């Protein structure tokens, strides 16, 4: 009998502001596109859609089984929920992913992940060794033998180090690296040709301001501009930019893995730039930045976590969009206002800004060397 794999998709959200609802709409559109790809895979049996959004139950059919989860987002435990599904439905090999994960992934890339884990027990496939957006593994029963991971990122570490599974890392491409976590990801998509039909339609309806994105692209097209990358910047992104553009990078990378290693949860994040920002204030910080580079991409989550403040998603997301007047936290509001006033184009966002978004910019502009 042919081995088959089941897919578990977690799509939970609680929008407490208009900007969060924008993300929900885009995530659902991306999920709709990805379901079409998943159901086209020859080795996929069933799709379990775990969600707290009752409207997604309308997507049920003979292969898609929505499972309404009423657990509050703050109380949701990834490992417990996944093991419960494994035991209840006797899942053997599993592909698990977030609802808006890898929205630009190709059918071929998904197929490679599925076939790699079906080909050998004790193997897992993922798009990222520290920040997994999608993860396939076999057998799924491995979950019952170890302390249950609270997140998908922690599951990758469990499989690799505790269980000793063989790792199959998918090639680093736009499809495997781009994710939808923040409004900045939508801004990049809005000024690009990428995305499936449902996602393109959803983004078009939002009428997002993409002026800063266009300005950053013009800088990248120029001859040897200085460009700042700040935050959880990985070596592959630096290599990608250097291999394709005539650019001088000024990189300050801090706190890679702060989520997967539990540093954010334990309130242990520290940032040298965060200390400096506290000392001189946002106005002087951006004043120095505009005298140093022609454009900047800033993963603000590191500096915000350094501040040890319980910031709302709304504040972070409005900051990403440059809407400082809607940010409630005084420091983040000032930070966002000064970024918008800066003489150079500045993009604010999360980790995806200095990872998948860079891949999208390079893929669209192409090599200019």
N, C-alpha and C positions, 0 to 999 in steps of 0.2 A: 504494500500500500504506500502511495506517495506521501512523503512527509509534507505537512502544511504548517503554516505559521499564522498565529492570531495577532491582531493589532489592537493595542490599548491606547486610546487618545484621551488625555486629560484636558478638558477645556472648562476651567472654572473662572469666574470673574464676578466682581462686585463693584459696579461703577457708582462712585459717590459724587461724581462731578461730570459736567459736559465733556471735558477733555478725556476723561476715562471712558466715557461712552463711545467716543470716536475710536479709541483703540479696540473696544469690544466689536464694533461694527466691522472694522478691518480684519480682526482676528477671525471672525466668523466667515468672512468672505474668503480668506486664505484657506481656512479649513475646508470650505466647500470645494475649492479647487484641488486641494490635496486628496480629498476623499475620492475624487475621480481617478487620480493616479493610483492610489492604493488599491482600489477595486479592480484596476486593470492588471495588477500583478498576478501572474498565474499561480503563485505559491501561497497566496493569502486565502485563509478560510473565512474568518469572521473579524468584524470590527466592533469593538466595544467602546462606545463614546461616553465617557464619564464626565458629567457636567452638572452644574447647579443652575443651568439656564433651561427652564421648561420648554422654551420655544424650539430648542434643538431636537426635541423628541419627534418633531414633524419629519425628521430625516430618516426615521426608522424604515427599514425594508428587510428583505430576507437575509441580508448579510450584515447590515448595520443595526446594532442593538444599543440604543441610548440607555444609560443607567443614571437616573437622577440621583444626585448626591446632595443631601441637605446639610452636610457639614459646613460650618462657617469657615471661610478661607483661612482664618487665623488658626483654626484647629485641624486643618487638613494635614494628614500624614501620608506622604507618597508611598512609603514602603508598606504600611498596613493596608492601604487601599489596593495596591497592586497584588499583594499576596492573597488578599481576600478573593480577588477575581481569579487568580491562578488556581486556588483550591476549589472555588465554587464551580468553575467551568472546565476544570481539568486542563488548563492550558499547558502546552509542552514547550514550544518555542514562541517567543514573544517579541514584537516590535512595539516599544512604547515611545510616545512623543507628546509634546504639548500641542494644543489646538492650532496655534499659529506658527509652529516650529517649521524651519526650513521651507518657507513658502515658495522658494524658487528652485527647489530640488527637481531634478529630472526623473522621469520614469526609470531610465537606465540606472541612475544612482541608487534609487530605492531598491531596484531589483538586485543590484550587487550586494547591498546590505542584507537583504533577505536570504539570498542564496549562500552567502558566506556563513551564516549561522546555521542554516539547515544542512550545510555540507559537513559539519563536524560538531559534536557535542563538546561542551567546555570552551566555547568561543563566544565572543561578543563583538559587535560592530557598532561604531559610533562616529559621529561627525567631529567630535572634539574630546580630547582626553581629560580636560578639566571642566568644561562648560558644555555638557552634552544636551543638545536639543532633541536628538533622537538616539535611541539605543535599542538594538536588537540583541537578544541573548538566548542561549540554549544549553541546558534545560531551564525552564522557568522555576522549577522546584528548588533551585539553589537558594531562593529567598528564604526558605523555611529553615535553613541551617546556620544563619548568621543573624546578628542584631539588625533589625530592619532599618534601612536608610530613610532619613526624613525627606531627602530630595533625590532627583534623578542624577544630579552631579555626584552625590555621595554613593549612589549605586554603581557608578563607573569605577570609583575607587575600591568599592567592595569586591566587584568582580575581578579587578586587576590584581589587587594585593591580597585580600583575604581568601577569595576562592581560587585564585591562580588561573583564571581563564585566559585563553589566548586572545590577544587584542587584534582586531582588524579595524584599522583607522581608515575611514573613507578619504579619498583624495581631497585636498583642499581646493575647493572651487567656489564660485558664487553660489551655486545651489546648496552646498553643504555648510556654508558659513553665514549666509544672510538669515536673519531672524527678525521677527516683529515684536519688540519689547517696549519701544517708546515711540512717541510722535515723530522723533527725528528719523526713524526708519521709514515712516510714511512719507516724510518730506523727500527723502532720497528716492523712494519709489515714484512719487508723484512727478518728479522731473526726470524720469527714466522710461525706457520702453519695457521694463521687466514686470512680470507678474501674470497670473492667469486671468481669465475673463471676469470672474466674480470679483477678484481683488482689484483689478483695474477699474471696474465700474464703481466699486465702493470708494476708492481713493479719488476718482474724478468727481464724485458727488460732494466731497469734503471741501474742495476749492482752497487748498492749502497755499500759503505764501512760500514760494520756493526761491525767492530772490537770493538769499544767502547761499543756497546750494549752487545756483548758477554762477555766483561770484567765486566760490571755491573752485569750481571747474575751470574757470578762466585762469585762475592762479596756477592750477596744476598744468595747464596747457602752455604756460609761459616758460621762459628759459631760466633755469636754475633759481626759482624762488625759494625762500626759506619758509618752510611749513612746520608748524608745531603739532606734535601728537602727544597728548597728555592723558594719563590714566592707565588702564590695564592694557597696555600696548604689547603685543607679542612680536617676536622676531619675524614670523612669516609676513606680517603686514608691512614691516619696514623693508623687507626684501622685495616684496611685490611692488611697492612704490619706486624703489631704487632701480628695479629691473625694467620699469615701463616709462618712467618720467624723468626728465632732467630737473631734479629737485634736490634741494639740500634740506634734510630732515633735522629738526631739533626735537628730540624725543625725551620725555620724562615719564618713565614707566614705573608704576607703583601698585602694590597690592593685587597682583595677579593671583587668582584663585581665592579671593577673599570670601566668596560665597561657599565654594565647594569645600574649603578647609575649615569652615565654621567661624572664621574671624569676624565676619559681619554680625552673625547671630550672637557671638560672645562680646560684642562691642569692643573688639580689639584693633580695629582699623586705625592706622596712623599714617599721616601723609606729610612729607617734608614741605610740599607745596601748600598743603593745608595750614601748616604752622606759619609759613611765610605770608599766606593770604590773611590770616588772623592778625599778623603783625602790621602789615602795611595797608590793608583794606582793599576792597575790589577796585576802586578808582585807580589807585597807583598800580595795582597788579596788571590791569588791562592796559594802563598807560605804558608800562614797561614792555608788555607783550607786543603792542602795536609798533614799538620801536625796534623789535627784534625779528619779527616774521611778517610775511605777507598774508598768511591765513593760519587758522588754528582749528583743530578738532579736539574737543575737550570732553572726556568721559568724566562728568561731574560727580558721579556717584562715589568716587573715592574721596574727594574733598568733602562732600556732604556727609559721608559716613564718619569722617575724621571729626566733624563738628559735634558728634554725639547728640544730635537732635532727632526727635521722632518726626521727621518730615512726612507729610502726606504724599501719596502718589500724585494728587492734583498739583501740589506745589512743584514737584519734580517735573511733571509733564508740561505745566505752563511755562516753567523755566526753559525747557527744551524748545518750545515754540517762541521764546522771546517775549512772552506776554507778562512782563514783570508786574503790571498793574493788577493782575489776578493772583499773584503769589502772596500768600498770607505771612509766611515767615519773613521777618524783616531783613535778615542777612541774605537769604536767598533772593529776595526781591531786589536788594541793592546789587548783588552779584549779577543778576540777570539784566538789570537796567544798564549797568556799566558795560556788559558784554555787547548789548545792542548798540550802545553809543560808540563803541570802538571803531577806529578808522579802517580796520581790516575786517574781512568776513570771518565770523566765528560761528562754528557749529557746536551746540551743546547737546549732550545726550548721555546714553549709558554705554556699557561695554560694546554693544553692537556698533556704535558709531566708529570705534577704532578697530573694528574687525570686519564684520559683514558689509557694512556701509562702504568701507574702503574698497572691498572687492567689487561692489556695484559701480563705484566711480571709475575704477580702472577698467572694468569690463566695458563700460559705455564709452569712455573716451578713447581707449585703445592705446597701444604703444606709440610714444612720440619720440623715442630715441633715434 
